[in-house]
Amino acid sequence: MYQMFQRAALLAAQTGWRELRFYDALYFCLTIPVVFIYGIVVGSFLNVVIIRVPRGESLIKRASHCMTCGAKIRIRDLIPVFSWLFLRGKCHNCGEKISARYPIVESLTGLLFVADFLVFGGEILSLNLLLMCIFTALLICIGFIDWDTQDIYDIMSYLIAALAIPSHFLTDAGLTVWDRLIGAACISIPFLIIGEISGIVIKKKTGEKVRGIELGDTILMACAGLYLGWKAMLPATFIGILLAAICGIIIKSVKGESKMAFGPYLCMGLLLGAMFGEELTNAYLAKGLGIPEPGYPVDFYTSLIHLLPLR
Ligand SMILES: [Zn+2]
């Protein structure tokens, strides 16, 4: 199946997606729904994590229940996304509204798993894809919990760092130990310095004990760097800061609040950085510095050039 995909990707890059053979199309028609369903099932567990971890509740002890009346959710109402649609977003017992957050997290997880699947080789049984899906799931939890509570649970960041071990020894991620160590330091150290200095400045001005960049964000970037390497971290951070700036301006003008969580935007940046960051950095280096790439593989950038009429 892997050869099948490789050939499909190669063909696509050389001649455009229209030339793909029937069997390649069939392969994706069969595999993408499987990955998506897997994603929405994982997503419904992530909902539980996002709600319960900040409250200090057990993840497994109590069955899913309505947040208003406490009624146990029936087995047939546990189907991700679809149950919410069938119930029209209301509890079967008390009729109270169920937050649209649940189906949104579920379908987001499904879509991102499919994106991971397409970007990372199109092979269902690959360790690389599994690690990337765990990474995606952790980022979804971190992002939503930070959005809700302005707090990042460092244990989740450490779990991301732990992914670096199987990624380094068991997959062909192509990162050296130095790539990973530089990745861990290149963003977190500037973040740490900015955080410390802004903390001192804010304390002098207002007496409050807040930092411009919280320690949780710094730890997250260090751990992610260990897993992704520096080439992915640079665009990831750039995208994260850009999104935070844009959304910060919007939130401030709509709500008038200036304090906001940085984590969700960093998570979005990290996701995009994990998918396309290394290629972007490679392409940037190759173009800007005139460095020829040895054995340039069929990747996002090459595909993009061939997909878009840039030639
Ligand atoms: Zn209820």
Boltz pocket constraint, residues with backbone or C-beta under 6 A from the ligand:
constraints:
  - pocket:
      binder: B
      contacts: [[A, 66], [A, 67], [A, 68], [A, 69], [A, 70], [A, 71], [A, 91], [A, 92], [A, 93], [A, 94], [A, 95], [A, 96]]
      max_distance: 6.0
